[in-house]
Amino acid sequence: MILAAAQTFCVASAAGRALARSVRHYCREAPTKLRISEALSGAEPGTNVRVQGWVRSVRPQKTNLFLHVNDGSSLQPLQVVAASTLDDPSLTFGSAVDVTGVLKKSPHHKQPVELEADHIHVVGQCNPVDFPFKIKERHSLEYIRQFPHLRCRTNAFSSLLRIRSEATAAVHSFFKENGFVQIHTPIITSNDCEGAGELFQLEPSSPENDGNEHFFSVPAFLSVSGQLHLEVMSGAFSRVYTFGPTFRAENSQSRRHLAEFYMVEAEVSFTESLEDLTKVMEDMFRCVSEYVLAHCAEDVDLFHKHVTPGHRDTVDAMLKKRFPVITYSDAIDILNRSSEEFTFPTHWGCDLQTEHEKYLVKHCGNIPVFVTDYPYDLKPFYARDNQDSPQHTAAAVDLLVPGVGELCGGSLREERLELLRARLEEAGLEDTYSWYLDLRRFGSVPHGGFGLGFERYLQCILGVANIKDVVPFPRFSHSCLL
């Protein structure tokens, strides 16, 4: 507005023209601070800007200095061109810099603009000799995993974190658009939802605790699932979900398990069909995946081209076809007819192992497949009894996906008070879960829900073999770095 006024005034006087020049000079002296992604995509050439980030490459020449600077907002760095007089011994790969200058249209087709720098300030130095990541070297995921405090500086892991962030946003968007209410379920709990006993028990480490009394007056644990708390809420809300950390004290070093991981869990009231649950699962998988592919195309391409070549075809196939549904009994028949030599034998009543799940996925066309109606004795106390015979089953469902195996697990919940009470009595849990029986006594409705392992979902769409490579700070047995 000031500039416009000065330009209007300049028509009438030389003083006005001087003022306009002064205002233009002032504007030039106040650079616009931009993220790298903004500089690359939205800023006009000729704009005086300021960017801050980390040096990804340095190329000094006789008269010019070329830098690539990135701040984590995009995979592509911004090229900085400066006079060789601005070179500095502390300006190295990995150093943090603050750069001001003018955006210019780039002569190279691979980048829309470059920054012609007039000032470069090294904010934080980096010794390239000691830095574990070397310029122009492509490091494997296994290598960078050794440096959890530094691996976010690499292209692959910074891409993973941007994808993870966008996938998180997409999950919340899906549930909001479909009428779900988000519930913040507790991390500290007194119940064992899964009943497997793989719990981390909590007690204070203060000297005041003599070991004879629990801090909460009862044993307390890190949550293995928010499901039971969601069931509480489903007595007043027809659709609820939670998305947060869960914990398993499994002594496992496998590529599929973590001691701390994120779960997406949902509960739907007034439903008497597994189809209602499988529809939500499939719709969520599709919506989140399509969002990630659209909003993180460059980052996803990095994985599909350089980390897991060819995996994009698998992802495209998953999104093009509807997910087939087979029963557990069908699955056992398929496995028993297979010529595959499984490590774990298959028979009706056995729990499906990862090798079985992966075979079933391939048998069904290498796309996600729902397996329903598992043996009643394999499922926790809350799974709804199908009351069938001779093969007694529960109304439970798993979603199996390529490369991973089980991604989602869910069931209809047993809403019939007497059947639920009988099962809790049989397990000796009636007193512990008396509050759970109250939910069936006061306005209970048929309902069901599921949980999705978020890290396994990222493995699935990116093709990453090890779950430790899709989480910022992996926690597993005998390892809790940082």
C-alpha positions as CSV (number, residue, x, y, z in Angstrom):
1,M,0.0,0.0,0.0
2,I,2.9,2.4,0.8
3,L,4.5,1.5,-2.5
4,A,1.3,2.2,-4.4
5,A,0.9,5.6,-2.6
6,A,4.4,6.5,-3.5
7,Q,3.9,5.5,-7.1
8,T,0.8,7.7,-7.3
9,F,2.6,10.6,-5.7
10,C,5.5,10.2,-8.2
11,V,3.3,11.2,-11.1
12,A,3.2,14.7,-9.6
13,S,6.7,15.2,-8.3
14,A,10.4,14.2,-8.3
15,A,10.1,13.9,-4.6
16,G,7.5,11.2,-5.1
17,R,9.8,9.3,-7.5
18,A,12.5,9.4,-4.9
19,L,10.1,8.1,-2.3
20,A,9.1,5.2,-4.5
21,R,12.7,4.3,-5.0
22,S,13.3,4.5,-1.3
23,V,10.3,2.2,-0.5
24,R,11.4,-0.3,-3.2
25,H,14.9,-0.3,-1.6
26,Y,13.3,-0.9,1.9
27,C,11.3,-3.8,0.6
28,R,14.4,-5.3,-1.0
29,E,16.2,-5.0,2.4
30,A,13.4,-7.0,4.2
31,P,13.6,-10.5,2.7
32,T,10.7,-12.8,2.9
33,K,11.4,-15.9,5.0
34,L,10.4,-19.0,3.2
35,R,10.5,-22.7,3.6
36,I,12.3,-24.6,0.9
37,S,9.1,-26.1,-0.4
38,E,7.6,-22.6,-0.7
39,A,10.6,-21.2,-2.5
40,L,10.5,-24.1,-5.0
41,S,6.7,-24.0,-5.7
42,G,5.1,-20.7,-4.9
43,A,7.6,-17.8,-4.9
44,E,8.0,-15.5,-7.8
45,P,11.4,-15.1,-9.4
46,G,12.9,-11.7,-8.4
47,T,11.7,-12.0,-4.8
48,N,14.2,-11.2,-2.1
49,V,14.1,-14.2,0.3
50,R,15.7,-15.8,3.3
51,V,15.9,-19.6,3.7
52,Q,17.3,-21.7,6.5
53,G,18.3,-25.3,6.4
54,W,21.1,-27.9,6.1
55,V,23.6,-28.2,3.3
56,R,23.1,-31.4,1.3
57,S,26.0,-30.7,-1.2
58,V,28.8,-28.2,-1.7
59,R,30.4,-27.5,-5.0
60,P,33.0,-24.7,-5.1
61,Q,34.3,-23.4,-8.4
62,K,36.7,-20.7,-9.4
63,T,34.2,-17.9,-9.5
64,N,31.0,-19.4,-8.1
65,L,29.9,-21.5,-5.2
66,F,27.0,-24.0,-5.5
67,L,25.1,-25.3,-2.6
68,H,22.0,-27.6,-2.2
69,V,20.0,-26.6,0.9
70,N,17.1,-28.5,2.5
71,D,15.0,-27.8,5.5
72,G,12.9,-31.0,5.6
73,S,9.8,-29.4,3.9
74,S,10.4,-31.2,0.6
75,L,12.6,-34.0,-0.9
76,Q,14.0,-31.6,-3.5
77,P,16.6,-29.1,-2.1
78,L,17.0,-25.5,-3.3
79,Q,20.1,-24.7,-5.3
80,V,22.0,-21.7,-4.0
81,V,24.4,-19.9,-6.3
82,A,26.9,-17.5,-4.7
83,A,30.1,-15.7,-5.6
84,S,33.2,-17.7,-4.5
85,T,34.0,-14.9,-2.1
86,L,31.2,-16.2,0.1
87,D,32.9,-19.6,0.5
88,D,33.9,-20.5,4.0
89,P,35.8,-23.5,5.4
90,S,32.9,-24.2,7.8
91,L,30.5,-24.4,4.9
92,T,30.4,-28.2,4.6
93,F,28.0,-31.1,3.9
94,G,25.7,-31.3,6.9
95,S,26.3,-27.7,8.2
96,A,23.3,-25.5,9.1
97,V,23.0,-22.3,7.2
98,D,21.0,-19.1,6.9
99,V,20.9,-17.7,3.4
100,T,19.5,-14.5,1.9
101,G,19.3,-13.5,-1.7
102,V,17.1,-13.2,-4.8
103,L,15.2,-16.0,-6.4
104,K,16.0,-16.4,-10.1
105,K,14.5,-18.7,-12.7
106,S,16.8,-21.7,-13.1
107,P,18.4,-22.5,-16.4
108,H,18.2,-26.2,-15.5
109,H,14.9,-28.0,-16.3
110,K,15.0,-30.1,-13.1
111,Q,14.5,-27.1,-10.8
112,P,12.2,-24.2,-11.3
113,V,14.2,-21.6,-9.4
114,E,17.6,-21.1,-7.7
115,L,18.7,-18.6,-5.1
116,E,21.3,-16.1,-6.0
117,A,22.8,-15.5,-2.6
118,D,24.2,-12.3,-1.3
119,H,24.8,-13.5,2.3
120,I,25.5,-17.0,3.7
121,H,25.8,-17.5,7.5
122,V,26.9,-20.8,8.9
123,V,24.6,-21.3,12.0
124,G,25.9,-24.7,13.0
125,Q,29.1,-26.4,11.8
126,C,29.4,-30.1,10.8
127,N,32.7,-32.0,10.6
128,P,32.2,-34.1,7.4
129,V,35.0,-36.5,8.5
130,D,33.1,-37.7,11.5
131,F,29.6,-37.3,10.1
132,P,28.3,-40.9,9.5
133,F,26.5,-40.0,6.2
134,K,28.7,-39.2,3.2
135,I,27.9,-36.9,0.4
136,K,26.9,-38.7,-2.9
137,E,26.6,-42.0,-1.1
138,R,23.3,-43.9,-0.9
139,H,23.1,-45.5,2.5
140,S,20.9,-48.6,3.2
141,L,18.1,-48.5,5.7
142,E,20.0,-51.0,7.8
143,Y,23.0,-48.7,7.9
144,I,21.2,-45.5,8.9
145,R,19.2,-47.4,11.5
146,Q,22.4,-47.4,13.6
147,F,22.1,-43.7,14.0
148,P,18.6,-42.9,15.3
149,H,19.7,-39.4,16.4
150,L,20.9,-38.5,12.9
151,R,19.0,-40.6,10.4
152,C,16.4,-37.9,9.8
153,R,19.2,-36.0,7.9
154,T,19.0,-38.6,5.1
155,N,16.8,-38.4,2.1
156,A,15.1,-41.8,2.7
157,F,14.2,-41.2,6.3
158,S,13.2,-37.6,5.9
159,S,10.8,-38.8,3.1
160,L,9.5,-41.5,5.4
161,L,8.7,-39.0,8.1
162,R,6.9,-36.7,5.7
163,I,4.9,-39.7,4.5
164,R,4.1,-40.7,8.1
165,S,2.9,-37.2,8.9
166,E,0.6,-37.0,5.8
167,A,-0.7,-40.5,6.5
168,T,-1.5,-39.5,10.1
169,A,-3.4,-36.5,8.8
170,A,-5.3,-38.7,6.3
171,V,-6.4,-41.1,9.0
172,H,-7.9,-38.3,11.1
173,S,-9.5,-36.8,8.0
174,F,-11.1,-40.1,7.0
175,F,-12.7,-40.6,10.4
176,K,-13.8,-37.0,10.7
177,E,-15.5,-37.1,7.3
178,N,-17.3,-40.4,8.2
179,G,-18.8,-39.1,11.4
180,F,-16.4,-40.7,14.0
181,V,-15.6,-38.9,17.3
182,Q,-12.0,-39.1,18.3
183,I,-11.4,-40.4,21.9
184,H,-8.1,-39.9,23.7
185,T,-7.9,-43.3,25.4
186,P,-5.4,-43.7,28.3
187,I,-1.9,-45.0,27.9
188,I,-1.8,-46.2,31.6
189,T,-4.5,-48.8,32.2
190,S,-5.4,-51.5,34.7
191,N,-6.8,-54.0,32.1
192,D,-5.2,-56.5,29.7
193,C,-7.4,-56.1,26.6
194,E,-5.7,-58.9,24.6
195,G,-5.4,-61.3,27.4
196,A,-2.0,-62.5,26.3
197,G,-0.1,-61.2,29.3
198,E,2.5,-59.3,27.2
199,L,2.3,-56.2,29.5
200,F,4.7,-53.6,30.7
201,Q,3.8,-53.1,34.4
202,L,4.3,-49.6,35.9
203,E,5.6,-48.7,39.3
204,P,7.3,-45.5,40.5
205,S,11.1,-45.6,41.0
206,S,11.0,-43.2,43.9
207,P,12.4,-44.3,47.3
208,E,9.0,-43.6,48.9
209,N,7.7,-46.7,47.1
210,D,8.7,-49.6,49.3
211,G,7.3,-52.2,46.9
212,N,4.5,-53.1,49.2
213,E,1.9,-50.8,47.7
214,H,0.9,-50.0,44.1
215,F,1.1,-46.4,43.1
216,F,-2.5,-46.6,41.7
217,S,-3.6,-49.0,44.5
218,V,-4.0,-51.7,41.7
219,P,-1.5,-53.1,39.2
220,A,-1.2,-50.7,36.3
221,F,0.2,-51.3,32.8
222,L,1.1,-49.6,29.6
223,S,-1.9,-50.0,27.3
224,V,-1.9,-52.9,24.7
225,S,-5.1,-51.5,23.1
226,G,-7.6,-48.7,23.5
227,Q,-10.4,-51.0,22.5
228,L,-12.1,-51.5,25.9
229,H,-12.2,-47.8,26.5
230,L,-13.7,-47.3,23.1
231,E,-16.4,-49.8,24.0
232,V,-17.2,-47.6,27.0
233,M,-17.7,-44.7,24.7
234,S,-19.7,-46.7,22.2
235,G,-22.4,-46.7,24.8
236,A,-23.0,-43.1,24.0
237,F,-21.5,-42.4,20.6
238,S,-22.3,-44.5,17.6
239,R,-18.9,-44.1,16.0
240,V,-15.6,-43.5,17.9
241,Y,-11.9,-44.0,17.2
242,T,-8.5,-43.5,18.7
243,F,-5.0,-43.2,17.3
244,G,-2.1,-43.5,19.7
245,P,0.8,-45.5,21.0
246,T,0.3,-49.1,22.3
247,F,2.8,-51.4,23.9
248,R,3.6,-55.1,23.9
249,A,6.2,-56.8,26.1
250,E,7.1,-59.4,23.4
251,N,10.6,-60.7,23.4
252,S,10.7,-60.5,19.6
253,Q,13.4,-59.5,17.2
254,S,11.3,-60.0,14.1
255,R,10.8,-57.6,11.2
256,R,7.1,-57.2,12.1
257,H,7.1,-56.5,15.8
258,L,7.9,-53.5,18.1
259,A,7.5,-53.0,21.8
260,E,6.0,-49.6,21.2
261,F,3.9,-48.9,18.1
262,Y,0.9,-46.8,16.9
263,M,-2.6,-48.2,16.6
264,V,-5.6,-46.9,14.7
265,E,-8.7,-48.3,16.5
266,A,-12.4,-47.8,15.8
267,E,-15.7,-48.9,17.3
268,V,-19.0,-48.9,15.5
269,S,-22.3,-49.2,17.4
270,F,-25.6,-50.7,16.1
271,T,-23.9,-53.2,13.8
272,E,-24.6,-56.9,13.5
273,S,-22.5,-57.7,10.5
274,L,-18.8,-58.1,9.9
275,E,-19.4,-56.5,6.5
276,D,-20.0,-53.2,8.3
277,L,-16.5,-53.5,9.8
278,T,-14.7,-54.7,6.7
279,K,-16.2,-51.8,4.7
280,V,-14.7,-49.3,7.2
281,M,-11.4,-51.1,7.1
282,E,-11.2,-51.2,3.3
283,D,-12.5,-47.7,2.8
284,M,-9.9,-46.3,5.3
285,F,-7.1,-48.2,3.6
286,R,-8.1,-46.9,0.2
287,C,-8.7,-43.3,1.3
288,V,-5.5,-43.0,3.3
289,S,-3.4,-44.6,0.5
290,E,-4.8,-42.5,-2.2
291,Y,-4.2,-39.4,-0.1
292,V,-0.6,-40.3,0.6
293,L,0.1,-41.2,-3.1
294,A,-1.3,-37.8,-4.2
295,H,0.3,-35.6,-1.5
296,C,3.6,-37.4,-1.1
297,A,4.2,-38.4,-4.7
298,E,7.9,-37.5,-4.7
299,D,8.7,-39.1,-1.4
300,V,6.8,-42.3,-2.2
301,D,8.6,-42.5,-5.6
302,L,11.9,-42.4,-3.8
303,F,11.0,-45.6,-2.0
304,H,9.4,-47.3,-5.0
305,K,12.3,-46.5,-7.3
306,H,15.4,-46.8,-5.0
307,V,14.5,-48.7,-1.8
308,T,11.8,-51.2,-3.0
309,P,11.9,-51.2,-6.8
310,G,8.7,-52.5,-8.4
311,H,6.5,-52.1,-5.3
312,R,4.4,-49.4,-6.9
313,D,2.8,-52.0,-9.1
314,T,1.7,-54.0,-6.0
315,V,0.2,-50.8,-4.5
316,D,-1.7,-49.9,-7.7
317,A,-3.1,-53.5,-7.8
318,M,-4.2,-53.3,-4.2
319,L,-6.2,-50.1,-4.9
320,K,-7.8,-51.2,-8.2
321,K,-9.5,-54.3,-6.9
322,R,-12.0,-55.0,-4.1
323,F,-10.6,-57.0,-1.3
324,P,-11.8,-60.6,-1.3
325,V,-13.3,-62.3,1.7
326,I,-12.7,-65.9,2.8
327,T,-13.5,-67.7,6.0
328,Y,-10.9,-69.2,8.3
329,S,-12.1,-72.6,7.2
330,D,-11.6,-71.7,3.6
331,A,-8.1,-70.5,4.5
332,I,-7.2,-73.8,6.2
333,D,-8.4,-75.7,3.1
334,I,-6.3,-73.5,0.8
335,L,-3.2,-74.0,3.1
336,N,-3.8,-77.8,3.4
337,R,-4.0,-78.2,-0.4
338,S,-0.9,-76.2,-1.0
339,S,2.4,-77.8,-2.0
340,E,4.2,-75.3,0.1
341,E,6.4,-76.6,2.9
342,F,5.4,-74.5,5.9
343,T,7.5,-74.4,9.1
344,F,4.3,-74.5,11.1
345,P,1.8,-77.2,10.2
346,T,-1.8,-76.2,9.4
347,H,-5.0,-77.8,10.8
348,W,-8.4,-76.5,11.8
349,G,-8.0,-74.7,15.1
350,C,-4.3,-73.6,14.6
351,D,-3.4,-69.9,14.8
352,L,-2.3,-68.6,11.4
353,Q,1.4,-67.7,11.3
354,T,3.0,-65.0,9.2
355,E,4.0,-67.6,6.5
356,H,0.4,-68.8,6.3
357,E,-0.9,-65.2,6.0
358,K,1.6,-64.3,3.2
359,Y,0.7,-67.4,1.3
360,L,-3.0,-66.7,1.5
361,V,-2.4,-63.1,0.2
362,K,-0.5,-64.5,-2.8
363,H,-3.1,-67.2,-3.4
364,C,-5.8,-64.4,-3.6
365,G,-3.9,-62.4,-6.3
366,N,-1.4,-60.6,-4.1
367,I,-4.0,-58.1,-2.9
368,P,-5.4,-57.6,0.6
369,V,-7.8,-60.3,1.7
370,F,-10.2,-60.5,4.7
371,V,-10.3,-63.8,6.7
372,T,-13.4,-64.2,8.9
373,D,-14.9,-66.5,11.4
374,Y,-12.0,-67.7,13.4
375,P,-12.1,-70.6,15.9
376,Y,-13.8,-69.3,19.0
377,D,-11.0,-70.5,21.3
378,L,-8.4,-68.4,19.5
379,K,-10.2,-65.1,20.2
380,P,-10.4,-63.0,23.4
381,F,-13.4,-63.0,25.7
382,Y,-15.1,-60.1,24.0
383,A,-15.4,-61.7,20.5
384,R,-19.0,-62.5,19.6
385,D,-19.9,-66.2,19.7
386,N,-21.3,-67.4,16.3
387,Q,-22.9,-70.4,18.2
388,D,-22.3,-72.6,15.2
389,S,-21.2,-76.3,15.1
390,P,-19.4,-78.5,14.7
391,Q,-16.7,-75.9,14.1
392,H,-17.3,-73.4,16.9
393,T,-16.3,-69.9,15.6
394,A,-16.3,-66.3,16.6
395,A,-17.4,-63.3,14.5
396,A,-13.8,-62.1,14.0
397,V,-11.9,-60.8,11.0
398,D,-8.3,-60.1,10.0
399,L,-7.1,-58.1,7.0
400,L,-4.0,-59.7,5.5
401,V,-1.9,-57.6,3.1
402,P,1.0,-58.2,0.7
403,G,4.5,-58.3,2.3
404,V,3.3,-57.9,5.8
405,G,0.5,-60.4,6.7
406,E,-1.9,-59.3,9.3
407,L,-2.6,-55.5,9.1
408,C,-6.0,-55.2,10.9
409,G,-7.8,-57.4,13.4
410,G,-11.3,-56.9,14.6
411,S,-14.6,-58.6,15.7
412,L,-18.1,-58.1,16.6
413,R,-18.3,-57.7,20.4
414,E,-20.3,-60.1,22.5
415,E,-23.3,-57.9,23.6
416,R,-25.3,-60.8,25.1
417,L,-24.9,-60.4,28.9
418,E,-25.3,-64.1,29.8
419,L,-23.0,-65.4,27.2
420,L,-20.3,-62.8,28.1
421,R,-20.7,-63.5,31.8
422,A,-20.3,-67.2,31.3
423,R,-17.1,-66.7,29.3
424,L,-15.6,-64.4,31.9
425,E,-16.5,-66.8,34.7
426,E,-14.8,-69.6,32.8
427,A,-11.7,-67.5,32.5
428,G,-11.9,-66.4,36.2
429,L,-12.2,-62.8,35.1
430,E,-15.8,-61.9,36.2
431,D,-14.7,-59.7,39.1
432,T,-12.0,-58.0,37.1
433,Y,-14.4,-57.1,34.3
434,S,-17.5,-56.4,36.3
435,W,-17.6,-52.9,34.8
436,Y,-17.5,-54.5,31.4
437,L,-20.6,-56.5,32.2
438,D,-22.3,-53.2,33.3
439,L,-21.9,-52.0,29.7
440,R,-24.2,-54.9,28.7
441,R,-26.7,-54.2,31.5
442,F,-27.3,-50.6,30.7
443,G,-28.4,-49.9,27.2
444,S,-26.1,-52.3,25.4
445,V,-26.3,-52.5,21.6
446,P,-24.7,-54.8,19.0
447,H,-21.3,-53.3,18.1
448,G,-17.9,-54.1,16.8
449,G,-14.5,-52.7,16.0
450,F,-11.0,-53.2,14.8
451,G,-7.4,-52.1,15.2
452,L,-4.8,-51.3,12.5
453,G,-1.1,-51.3,13.1
454,F,0.1,-48.0,11.7
455,E,3.7,-49.0,11.2
456,R,2.6,-52.1,9.3
457,Y,0.4,-50.0,7.1
458,L,3.5,-47.9,6.2
459,Q,5.4,-51.1,5.5
460,C,2.6,-52.2,3.2
461,I,2.4,-49.1,1.0
462,L,6.2,-48.5,0.8
463,G,7.3,-52.1,0.6
464,V,9.7,-51.7,3.5
465,A,10.8,-55.1,4.9
466,N,11.7,-54.1,8.5
467,I,9.2,-52.3,10.8
468,K,12.1,-50.6,12.5
469,D,12.6,-48.5,9.4
470,V,9.2,-46.8,9.4
471,V,9.2,-45.5,13.0
472,P,11.3,-42.6,14.2
473,F,12.6,-44.2,17.4
474,P,12.1,-48.0,17.3
475,R,11.6,-49.8,20.7
476,F,12.1,-53.5,20.8
477,S,13.5,-56.1,23.2
478,H,17.0,-55.3,24.4
479,S,17.0,-51.9,22.5
480,C,15.8,-48.5,23.8
481,L,18.2,-46.0,22.2
482,L,17.7,-42.4,23.2
